């Protein structure tokens, strides 16, 4: 039986970007989004939560495009071929987003729920600063909501040599969404060992 999660009543006026373009080094080079968990690829679990929330679901992937295609409205890839990191994926997603806001999530966080996404959406400020989860004082850039107007600024940072998504966004001023250190929804299943564990409080 598929676990139920809190749902948002109506779709959000934002695009959603699922980042699945990494090397997967801690997975032995495997494509993380396609690694099975509870009998299905990790990307399928994230897709189940976010699909009802947007008519513009984007997946950033640098390989296995045909396997990701059923889960997305659009696929994007890094402009560079050497897996330069999540900032490159975000730049590609911002360039294709059809809405003024882009929700950024990792493909290996299958325990997210609608309540967390709703909280990110509600945390937007009047100044339209990017919103990012802050867990026990640590920023978590893989759980972010970005105004698409930042594309030019982030491209400029990239052209100047910046490769850290967090550093590039901190310059813009971040609105924090505070989450507890043990919030199971933020668990990243990015190693074989973590895939065999179930975070406390996560759906069974």
ROSE-4610 file (N, C-alpha, C; in Angstrom, 1 decimal, always signed):
// ROSE-4610
residu = [X/X/X/X/X/X/X/X/X/X/X/X/X/X/X/X/X/X/X/X/X/X/X/X/X/X/X/X/X/X/X/X/X/X/X/X/X/X/X/X/X/X/X/X/X/X/X/X/X/X/X/X/X/X/X/X/X/X/X/X/X/X/X/X/X/X/X/X/X/X/X/X/X/X/X/X/X/X/X/X/X/X/X/X/X/X/X/X/X/X/X/X/X/X/X/X/X/X/X/X/X/X/X/X/X/X/X/X/X/X/X/X/X/X/X/X/X/X/X/X/X/X/X/X/X/X/X/X/X/X/X/X/X/X/X/X/X/X/X/X/X/X/X/X/X/X/X/X/X/X/X/X/X/X/X/X/X/X/X/X/X/X/X/X/X/X/X/X/X/X/X/X/X/X/X/X/X/X/X/X/X/X/X/X/X/X/X/X/X/X/X/X/X/X/X/X/X/X/X/X/X/X/X/X/X/X/X/X/X/X/X/X/X/X/X/X/X/X/X/X/X/X/X/X/X/X/X/X/X/X/X/X/X/X/X/X/X/X/X/X/X/X/X/X/X/X/X/X/X/X/X/X/X/X/X/X/X/X/X/X/X/X/X/X/X/X/X/X/X/X/X/X/X/X/X/X/X/X/X/X/X/X/X/X/X/X/X/X/X/X/X/X/X/X/X/X/X/X/X/X/X/X/X/X/X/X/X/X/X/X/X/X/X/X/X/X/X/X/X/X/X/X/X/X/X/X/X/X/X/X/X/X/X/X/X/X/X/X/X/X/X/X/X/X/X/X/X/X/X/X/X/X/X/X/X/X/X/X/X/X/X/X/X/X/X/X/X/X/X/X/X/X/X/X/X/X/X/X/X/X/X/X/X/X/X/X/X/X/X/X/X/X/X/X/X/X/X/X/X/X/X/X/X/X/X/X/X/X/X/X/X/X/X/X/X/X/X/X/X/X/X/X/X/X/X/X/X/X/X/X/X/X/X/X/X/X/X/X/X/X/X/X/X/X/X/X/X/X/X/X/X/X/X/X/X/X/X/X/X/X/X/X/X/X/X/X/X/X/X/X/X/X/X/X/X/X/X/X/X/X/X/X/X/X/X/X/X/X/X/X/X/X/X/X/X/X/X/X/X/X/X/X/X/X/X/X/X/X/X/X/X/X/X/X/X/X/X/X/X/X/X/X/X/X/X/X/X/X/X/X/X/X/X/X/X/X/X/X/X/X/X/X/X/X/X/X/X/X/X/X/X/X/X/X/X/X/X/X/X/X/X/X/X/X/X/X/X/X/X/X/X/X/X/X/X/X/X/X/X/X/X/X/X/X/X/X/X/X/X/X/X/X/X/X/X/X/X/X/X/X/X/X/X/X/X/X/X/X/X/X/X/X]
num = [1/1/1/2/2/2/3/3/3/4/4/4/5/5/5/6/6/6/7/7/7/8/8/8/9/9/9/10/10/10/11/11/11/12/12/12/13/13/13/14/14/14/15/15/15/16/16/16/17/17/17/18/18/18/19/19/19/20/20/20/21/21/21/22/22/22/23/23/23/24/24/24/25/25/25/26/26/26/27/27/27/28/28/28/29/29/29/30/30/30/31/31/31/32/32/32/33/33/33/34/34/34/35/35/35/36/36/36/37/37/37/38/38/38/39/39/39/40/40/40/41/41/41/42/42/42/43/43/43/44/44/44/45/45/45/46/46/46/47/47/47/48/48/48/49/49/49/50/50/50/51/51/51/52/52/52/53/53/53/54/54/54/55/55/55/56/56/56/57/57/57/58/58/58/59/59/59/60/60/60/61/61/61/62/62/62/63/63/63/64/64/64/65/65/65/66/66/66/67/67/67/68/68/68/69/69/69/70/70/70/71/71/71/72/72/72/73/73/73/74/74/74/75/75/75/76/76/76/77/77/77/78/78/78/79/79/79/80/80/80/81/81/81/82/82/82/83/83/83/84/84/84/85/85/85/86/86/86/87/87/87/88/88/88/89/89/89/90/90/90/91/91/91/92/92/92/93/93/93/94/94/94/95/95/95/96/96/96/97/97/97/98/98/98/99/99/99/100/100/100/101/101/101/102/102/102/103/103/103/104/104/104/105/105/105/106/106/106/107/107/107/108/108/108/109/109/109/110/110/110/111/111/111/112/112/112/113/113/113/114/114/114/115/115/115/116/116/116/117/117/117/118/118/118/119/119/119/120/120/120/121/121/121/122/122/122/123/123/123/124/124/124/125/125/125/126/126/126/127/127/127/128/128/128/129/129/129/130/130/130/131/131/131/132/132/132/133/133/133/134/134/134/135/135/135/136/136/136/137/137/137/138/138/138/139/139/139/140/140/140/141/141/141/142/142/142/143/143/143/144/144/144/145/145/145/146/146/146/147/147/147/148/148/148/149/149/149/150/150/150/151/151/151/152/152/152/153/153/153/154/154/154/155/155/155/156/156/156/157/157/157/158/158/158/159/159/159/160/160/160/161/161/161/162/162/162/163/163/163/164/164/164/165/165/165/166/166/166/167/167/167/168/168/168/169/169/169/170/170/170/171/171/171/172/172/172/173/173/173/174/174/174/175/175/175/176/176/176/177/177/177/178/178/178/179/179/179/180/180/180/181/181/181/182/182/182/183/183/183/184/184/184/185/185/185/186/186/186/187/187/187/188/188/188/189/189/189/190/190/190/191/191/191/192/192/192/193/193/193/194/194/194/195/195/195/196/196/196/197/197/197/198/198/198/199/199/199/200/200/200/201/201/201/202/202/202/203/203/203/204/204/204]
x = [+0.8/+0.0/+0.9/+0.6/+1.4/+1.0/+2.0/+1.7/+1.1/+0.2/-0.4/+0.3/+0.4/+1.1/+0.1/+0.3/-0.6/-0.5/-1.6/-1.6/-2.0/-1.6/-2.0/-3.3/-4.2/-5.6/-5.5/-4.7/-4.7/-3.3/-3.0/-1.7/-1.1/+0.2/+0.9/+1.3/+1.3/+1.7/+3.3/+3.9/+5.3/+5.7/+6.9/+7.5/+8.3/+8.5/+9.2/+10.4/+11.6/+12.8/+13.3/+13.4/+14.0/+15.4/+16.3/+17.7/+18.2/+18.5/+18.9/+20.1/+21.0/+22.1/+23.4/+23.5/+24.8/+25.6/+26.8/+27.6/+27.2/+26.6/+26.2/+27.4/+28.4/+29.7/+29.5/+28.6/+28.4/+27.5/+27.0/+26.2/+27.0/+28.3/+29.2/+29.1/+28.6/+28.5/+27.1/+26.2/+24.8/+24.0/+23.1/+22.2/+21.2/+21.4/+20.6/+19.1/+18.6/+17.2/+16.5/+17.3/+16.8/+17.1/+17.8/+18.1/+16.7/+16.4/+15.2/+15.2/+14.0/+13.7/+12.3/+12.1/+10.8/+10.1/+10.9/+10.4/+10.2/+10.6/+10.4/+11.6/+11.9/+13.0/+12.7/+13.8/+13.7/+12.9/+13.1/+12.4/+10.9/+10.5/+9.0/+8.4/+9.1/+8.5/+8.4/+9.4/+9.3/+8.3/+8.2/+7.2/+5.8/+5.5/+4.2/+3.7/+4.7/+4.3/+4.1/+5.0/+5.0/+4.1/+3.9/+3.1/+1.8/+1.0/-0.3/-0.1/+1.1/+1.3/+1.7/+2.0/+2.5/+2.2/+2.0/+1.8/+3.2/+4.2/+5.6/+6.6/+6.7/+7.6/+8.8/+10.0/+11.3/+12.2/+12.9/+13.9/+15.2/+16.2/+17.6/+18.3/+18.7/+19.4/+20.5/+21.6/+22.7/+22.9/+22.0/+22.1/+20.7/+20.5/+19.2/+18.0/+18.0/+16.9/+15.6/+15.7/+14.4/+13.8/+14.6/+14.0/+13.3/+13.9/+13.3/+12.1/+12.0/+11.0/+9.5/+9.1/+7.8/+7.4/+8.4/+8.2/+8.2/+8.3/+8.5/+7.8/+7.5/+7.0/+8.2/+9.3/+10.5/+11.7/+12.7/+14.0/+15.0/+16.0/+17.1/+18.4/+19.5/+20.8/+21.8/+22.8/+23.9/+24.5/+24.9/+25.5/+26.9/+27.5/+28.9/+28.7/+29.7/+29.6/+30.3/+30.8/+31.6/+30.9/+29.6/+28.9/+29.3/+29.1/+29.7/+28.9/+27.8/+27.1/+25.7/+25.0/+23.6/+23.4/+24.3/+24.1/+23.9/+24.6/+24.4/+23.0/+22.5/+21.2/+20.1/+20.3/+19.4/+19.4/+20.5/+20.6/+19.8/+19.9/+19.2/+17.7/+17.3/+15.9/+15.3/+16.0/+15.5/+15.3/+16.2/+16.1/+14.8/+14.3/+13.2/+11.9/+11.9/+10.7/+9.7/+8.4/+7.3/+6.6/+7.0/+6.3/+7.3/+6.8/+7.8/+8.6/+8.2/+8.9/+9.3/+10.4/+10.9/+11.2/+10.5/+10.7/+11.8/+12.9/+14.1/+14.1/+14.1/+14.2/+15.2/+15.7/+16.6/+15.8/+16.4/+15.7/+15.8/+16.7/+16.9/+16.4/+15.3/+14.6/+13.2/+12.9/+11.6/+10.6/+11.0/+10.1/+9.5/+9.8/+9.1/+7.6/+6.9/+5.4/+4.9/+3.6/+2.9/+3.0/+3.0/+3.1/+4.4/+5.5/+6.8/+6.8/+6.3/+6.2/+5.3/+4.2/+3.3/+4.0/+4.8/+5.5/+6.5/+7.2/+8.2/+7.4/+6.3/+5.5/+5.1/+4.6/+4.0/+5.1/+6.4/+7.5/+8.0/+7.4/+7.9/+7.7/+8.7/+8.6/+8.1/+7.7/+7.2/+8.3/+9.6/+10.7/+11.1/+10.4/+10.6/+12.1/+12.5/+13.8/+13.7/+14.7/+14.7/+14.4/+13.7/+13.4/+14.2/+14.8/+15.5/+15.3/+15.2/+15.1/+16.4/+16.3/+17.4/+17.1/+18.0/+17.8/+18.9/+18.4/+19.3/+20.5/+20.1/+21.1/+21.9/+21.7/+22.4/+21.4/+21.9/+21.1/+21.1/+19.9/+19.7/+19.3/+20.2/+19.9/+19.1/+19.0/+18.2/+16.7/+16.4/+15.0/+14.8/+14.6/+14.6/+13.4/+13.0/+12.0/+12.7/+12.8/+13.6/+12.7/+12.8/+12.2/+13.0/+12.3/+13.1/+13.8/+13.5/+14.2/+15.7/+16.0/+17.4/+18.3/+17.8/+18.5/+19.8/+19.5/+20.6/+21.7/+21.4/+22.4/+23.1/+22.4/+23.1/+24.0/+23.6/+24.5/+25.7/+25.6/+26.8/+27.7/+27.1/+28.0/+28.7/+28.0/+28.7/+29.8/+29.5/+30.6/+31.8/+31.6/+32.7/+33.4/+33.0/+33.7/+33.0/+31.8/+31.1/+30.5/+30.7/+30.1/+29.2/+29.2/+28.4/+27.0/+26.0/+24.6/+24.3/+24.7/+24.4/+25.1/+26.4/+27.0/+26.4/+26.0/+25.4/+24.1/+23.3/+22.0/+22.1/+23.1/+23.2/+23.5/+24.1/+24.4/+23.1/+22.0/+20.7/+19.9/+20.3/+19.5/+18.5/+18.6/+17.8/+16.7/+15.5/+14.5/+14.5/+14.7/+14.8/+13.5/+13.3/+12.2/+12.9/+12.6/+13.3/+12.6/+13.5/+13.0/+13.9/+13.3/+14.1/+15.2/+16.2/+17.3/+16.9/+15.9/+15.5/+14.3/+14.0/+12.8/+13.1/+12.3/+12.6/+12.3/+11.6/+11.2/+12.5/+13.5/+14.7/+15.8/+15.5/+16.5/+16.8/+18.1/+18.7/+19.2/+18.6/+19.0/+20.1/+21.3/+22.4/+23.5/+23.3/+24.3/+23.5/+24.1/+23.5/+23.1/+23.9/+23.5/+22.3/+22.1/+20.9/+19.6/+19.8/+18.6/+18.0/+18.9/+18.4/+17.8/+17.8/+17.3/+16.0/+15.2/+14.0/+14.1/+14.1/+14.3/+13.1/+13.4/+12.3/+11.2/+10.0/+8.9/+8.5/+9.2/+8.8/+7.7/+7.0/+5.9/+6.5/+5.8/+6.2/+5.9]
y = [-1.2/+0.0/+1.3/+2.2/+3.4/+4.3/+4.8/+5.6/+7.0/+7.5/+8.8/+9.8/+11.0/+12.2/+13.3/+14.3/+15.5/+16.1/+16.5/+17.1/+18.5/+19.3/+20.7/+20.7/+21.5/+21.4/+21.8/+22.8/+23.3/+23.4/+23.2/+23.4/+24.7/+24.8/+26.0/+26.7/+28.0/+28.7/+28.8/+27.6/+27.6/+26.3/+26.4/+25.3/+24.5/+23.2/+22.3/+21.7/+21.8/+21.2/+20.1/+18.8/+17.7/+17.5/+17.6/+17.5/+16.1/+15.5/+14.1/+14.0/+15.1/+15.1/+14.9/+14.4/+14.2/+12.9/+12.8/+11.6/+10.4/+10.6/+9.5/+8.8/+9.5/+8.9/+8.0/+8.4/+7.6/+6.4/+6.4/+5.2/+4.4/+4.6/+3.8/+4.2/+5.5/+6.0/+5.7/+5.1/+4.8/+6.1/+6.1/+7.3/+7.2/+8.1/+8.1/+8.0/+8.9/+8.9/+7.6/+6.8/+5.5/+4.3/+4.6/+3.5/+3.1/+1.8/+1.4/+1.6/+2.0/+2.0/+1.6/+0.6/+0.0/-0.4/-0.9/-1.5/-0.5/+0.7/+1.7/+2.7/+3.3/+4.3/+5.4/+6.0/+7.1/+8.3/+8.5/+9.6/+9.4/+8.2/+7.9/+8.3/+8.2/+8.6/+10.1/+10.8/+12.3/+12.7/+12.1/+12.5/+12.3/+11.3/+11.1/+12.3/+12.9/+14.0/+15.3/+15.6/+16.9/+16.9/+15.8/+15.8/+16.6/+16.5/+17.2/+18.7/+19.2/+20.6/+21.5/+21.0/+22.0/+21.3/+22.2/+21.8/+21.9/+22.2/+22.4/+21.7/+20.3/+19.5/+19.2/+19.7/+19.6/+18.7/+17.8/+17.0/+17.4/+17.6/+17.9/+16.5/+16.0/+14.7/+14.8/+14.2/+14.2/+12.8/+11.9/+10.6/+9.9/+8.8/+8.0/+8.9/+9.8/+10.7/+9.9/+8.8/+8.1/+7.5/+7.1/+6.6/+7.7/+8.9/+10.0/+10.6/+10.5/+11.2/+11.0/+9.8/+9.6/+10.4/+10.9/+11.6/+13.1/+13.6/+15.1/+15.7/+16.9/+17.7/+18.2/+18.4/+18.9/+18.2/+17.9/+17.4/+18.5/+18.7/+19.6/+18.9/+19.4/+18.9/+20.0/+19.7/+20.7/+21.1/+22.4/+22.9/+22.2/+21.9/+21.3/+19.7/+19.0/+17.5/+16.9/+17.6/+17.0/+17.0/+17.0/+16.9/+18.1/+19.3/+20.4/+20.7/+20.1/+20.3/+20.9/+21.0/+21.4/+22.8/+23.7/+25.1/+25.0/+24.1/+24.0/+23.5/+22.6/+22.1/+23.1/+23.9/+25.0/+26.0/+26.4/+27.3/+26.8/+25.5/+24.9/+24.9/+24.7/+24.7/+26.0/+27.0/+28.4/+28.9/+28.5/+29.0/+28.4/+27.3/+26.6/+26.8/+27.3/+27.3/+28.2/+27.8/+28.5/+29.4/+29.4/+30.2/+31.1/+32.1/+33.0/+32.5/+31.3/+30.7/+29.3/+28.8/+27.4/+26.8/+25.7/+24.8/+23.8/+23.8/+23.0/+21.9/+20.6/+19.5/+18.4/+17.6/+16.5/+15.3/+14.5/+13.3/+12.2/+12.4/+11.3/+11.6/+12.4/+12.8/+12.3/+11.0/+10.5/+10.7/+11.2/+11.4/+12.8/+13.6/+15.0/+14.8/+15.8/+15.8/+17.1/+17.2/+18.4/+19.5/+19.1/+20.1/+20.9/+20.2/+20.9/+21.9/+21.4/+22.3/+23.5/+23.2/+24.4/+25.4/+24.9/+25.8/+26.6/+26.0/+26.8/+27.9/+27.5/+28.5/+29.6/+29.3/+30.3/+31.2/+30.8/+31.5/+32.6/+32.7/+33.8/+35.1/+36.0/+37.4/+38.3/+39.5/+40.5/+40.9/+40.8/+41.2/+40.1/+39.0/+37.9/+37.4/+37.2/+36.6/+35.1/+34.4/+32.9/+32.4/+31.3/+30.6/+29.3/+29.0/+27.7/+27.1/+25.8/+25.1/+25.3/+25.6/+25.7/+24.7/+23.6/+22.5/+22.6/+22.8/+22.9/+23.9/+25.0/+26.0/+25.9/+24.8/+24.5/+24.7/+25.5/+25.7/+24.4/+24.1/+22.9/+23.3/+23.6/+24.1/+23.2/+21.9/+21.0/+21.0/+22.0/+22.2/+23.7/+24.3/+25.7/+26.1/+27.4/+28.0/+29.3/+29.4/+30.5/+31.3/+32.6/+33.4/+33.3/+33.1/+32.8/+34.1/+35.3/+36.5/+36.4/+35.4/+35.3/+34.7/+34.2/+33.6/+34.4/+35.7/+36.5/+36.6/+36.8/+37.0/+35.7/+34.6/+33.3/+32.9/+33.3/+33.1/+33.9/+35.2/+36.0/+35.4/+34.9/+34.3/+33.1/+32.3/+31.1/+31.6/+32.6/+33.1/+33.7/+34.1/+34.6/+33.5/+32.2/+31.1/+30.4/+30.9/+30.3/+29.0/+28.0/+26.7/+26.2/+26.9/+26.5/+27.1/+26.3/+26.8/+27.6/+27.1/+27.8/+29.2/+29.3/+30.6/+31.6/+31.1/+31.9/+32.5/+31.7/+32.1/+33.0/+32.8/+33.6/+35.0/+35.3/+36.7/+37.4/+36.6/+37.2/+37.5/+37.0/+37.1/+36.0/+35.1/+33.9/+34.1/+33.7/+33.6/+32.2/+31.9/+30.6/+30.0/+28.7/+27.9/+26.9/+27.2/+26.4/+25.0/+24.0/+22.6/+22.0/+21.0/+20.3/+19.5/+19.2/+18.4/+17.0/+16.5/+15.1/+15.0/+16.1/+16.0/+15.0/+13.9/+12.8/+13.2/+14.2/+14.6/+15.1/+15.5/+16.0/+15.0/+13.7/+12.7/+12.5/+12.5/+12.2/+10.8/+10.0/+8.6/+8.5/+9.0/+9.1/+8.1/+7.1/+6.0/+4.7/+3.6/+2.3/+2.0/+2.4/+2.2/+2.9/+4.1/+4.9/+4.3/+3.7/+3.1/+2.0/+1.3/+0.2/+0.6/+1.9/+2.4/+3.1/+3.2/+4.0/+5.1/+6.4/+7.5/+7.4/+7.7/+7.8/+8.7/+8.3/+9.2/+9.2/+8.5/+8.4/+7.5/+7.6/+6.6/+5.2/+4.3/+2.9/+2.3]
z = [+0.0/+0.0/+0.0/-0.9/-0.9/+0.2/+1.0/+2.2/+1.7/+2.5/+2.2/+2.9/+2.3/+2.8/+2.8/+3.6/+3.6/+2.2/+1.6/+0.3/+0.3/-0.7/-0.8/-1.7/-1.2/-1.8/-3.3/-3.7/-5.1/-5.5/-6.8/-7.4/-7.1/-6.9/-6.7/-8.0/-8.0/-9.3/-9.3/-9.4/-9.5/-10.3/-10.8/-11.5/-10.4/-10.7/-9.7/-10.4/-9.8/-10.4/-9.4/-10.0/-9.2/-9.7/-8.9/-9.2/-9.2/-10.4/-10.5/-11.4/-11.4/-12.4/-11.9/-10.6/-10.0/-10.4/-10.0/-10.3/-9.5/-8.3/-7.5/-6.9/-6.5/-6.1/-4.9/-3.9/-2.7/-3.0/-4.2/-4.7/-5.6/-5.6/-6.5/-8.0/-8.2/-9.6/-10.2/-9.4/-9.9/-10.0/-10.9/-11.0/-9.8/-8.9/-7.6/-7.8/-8.7/-8.9/-9.3/-9.9/-10.4/-9.5/-8.4/-7.5/-6.8/-6.7/-6.0/-4.5/-4.0/-2.6/-2.4/-1.6/-1.4/-2.7/-3.6/-4.8/-6.0/-5.8/-6.9/-6.9/-8.0/-8.1/-7.1/-6.6/-5.7/-6.3/-7.6/-8.3/-8.3/-8.3/-8.3/-7.0/-5.9/-4.6/-4.5/-5.0/-5.0/-6.0/-7.1/-8.2/-7.6/-6.8/-6.3/-5.5/-4.7/-3.9/-4.7/-5.6/-6.3/-7.5/-8.2/-9.4/-9.4/-8.3/-8.3/-8.1/-7.8/-7.3/-8.4/-9.6/-10.7/-12.0/-13.0/-14.4/-15.1/-14.4/-14.9/-14.1/-14.2/-13.4/-14.3/-13.8/-14.6/-13.8/-14.5/-13.9/-14.6/-13.8/-14.2/-14.2/-15.4/-15.4/-16.5/-16.3/-17.2/-17.9/-17.6/-18.2/-18.0/-18.7/-18.6/-18.8/-19.8/-20.0/-20.3/-21.0/-21.4/-20.2/-19.1/-17.9/-17.1/-17.2/-16.4/-17.1/-18.4/-19.1/-18.6/-18.2/-17.8/-16.5/-15.8/-14.5/-14.6/-15.8/-16.0/-17.2/-17.1/-18.2/-19.1/-18.5/-19.2/-18.6/-19.4/-18.9/-19.3/-18.4/-18.7/-18.3/-18.9/-18.6/-18.4/-17.7/-17.5/-18.8/-18.9/-20.1/-20.2/-19.1/-19.1/-18.9/-19.4/-19.4/-18.2/-17.3/-16.2/-14.9/-14.8/-13.6/-12.6/-13.0/-12.2/-10.9/-10.6/-9.4/-9.5/-8.4/-8.4/-8.9/-8.8/-9.3/-10.8/-11.5/-13.0/-13.3/-12.5/-12.7/-12.4/-11.4/-11.1/-12.2/-12.7/-13.8/-15.0/-15.3/-16.4/-16.2/-14.9/-14.5/-14.6/-14.1/-14.1/-15.5/-16.4/-17.8/-18.5/-18.0/-18.7/-17.9/-16.7/-15.8/-16.4/-16.3/-16.9/-15.9/-14.7/-13.6/-13.0/-12.2/-11.6/-10.4/-9.9/-8.8/-9.2/-8.7/-8.9/-7.6/-7.3/-6.2/-6.5/-5.7/-6.0/-4.9/-5.4/-4.5/-5.0/-4.1/-4.5/-4.9/-5.8/-6.2/-5.2/-4.2/-3.2/-1.8/-1.8/-0.6/-0.6/-0.6/-0.8/+0.3/+1.4/+2.5/+2.6/+1.6/+1.6/+1.6/+2.1/+2.0/+1.6/+1.4/+1.0/+2.0/+3.3/+4.3/+4.3/+4.0/+3.9/+2.7/+1.6/+0.4/+0.6/+1.3/+1.6/+2.5/+3.5/+4.4/+3.6/+2.7/+1.9/+1.1/+0.5/-0.3/+0.6/+1.8/+2.7/+3.3/+3.3/+3.9/+2.9/+1.7/+0.8/+1.4/+1.2/+1.7/+0.6/+1.1/+0.2/-0.8/-0.4/-1.2/-2.2/-2.2/-3.1/-3.0/-1.8/-1.6/-1.7/-2.1/-2.1/-0.7/-0.6/+0.7/+0.7/+1.9/+2.0/+3.4/+3.4/+4.7/+5.5/+6.8/+7.7/+8.8/+8.8/+9.7/+10.8/+12.0/+13.2/+12.9/+12.2/+12.0/+10.7/+10.0/+8.7/+7.5/+6.6/+5.3/+4.5/+3.9/+3.1/+1.7/+0.8/-0.5/-1.4/-1.1/-1.8/-1.5/-0.6/-0.2/-0.3/-1.5/-1.7/-2.6/-2.5/-3.4/-3.9/-5.2/-5.8/-6.8/-6.7/-7.8/-9.1/-10.2/-11.4/-11.9/-11.3/-11.7/-11.3/-10.5/-10.1/-11.1/-12.3/-13.3/-13.7/-14.0/-14.4/-13.4/-12.1/-11.1/-10.9/-10.9/-10.7/-11.9/-13.1/-14.2/-14.1/-13.6/-13.4/-12.4/-11.3/-10.3/-10.9/-11.7/-12.4/-13.3/-14.1/-15.0/-14.3/-13.0/-12.2/-11.4/-11.7/-11.1/-9.9/-9.5/-8.3/-8.8/-7.9/-8.2/-7.1/-6.0/-4.8/-4.9/-5.0/-5.0/-3.7/-2.6/-1.3/-1.3/-1.7/-1.6/-2.6/-3.8/-4.8/-4.3/-3.6/-3.1/-1.8/-1.0/+0.2/-0.1/-1.2/-1.6/-1.9/-2.3/-2.6/-1.4/-0.2/+1.0/+1.0/+2.1/+2.2/+3.3/+3.0/+4.0/+4.5/+5.8/+6.3/+6.7/+6.4/+6.9/+7.9/+9.2/+10.2/+10.4/+10.4/+10.6/+11.7/+12.3/+13.4/+12.9/+13.7/+13.3/+13.0/+13.6/+13.3/+12.4/+11.6/+10.7/+9.7/+9.7/+8.7/+7.3/+7.0/+5.7/+4.9/+5.6/+5.0/+4.8/+5.0/+4.9/+3.4/+3.2/+1.8/+1.8/+0.9/+0.8/-0.3/+0.1/-1.0/-0.8/-0.1/+0.0/+0.2/-0.2/-0.1/+1.4/+2.3/+3.7/+4.2/+3.7/+4.1/+3.4/+2.2/+1.6/+2.4/+3.2/+3.9/+5.3/+5.6/+6.9/+6.6/+7.7/+7.6/+8.7/+8.3/+9.2/+10.2/+11.5/+12.5/+12.1/+12.2/+11.9/+10.4/+9.5/+8.1/+7.9/+6.8/+6.5/+6.3/+6.8/+6.8/+5.4]
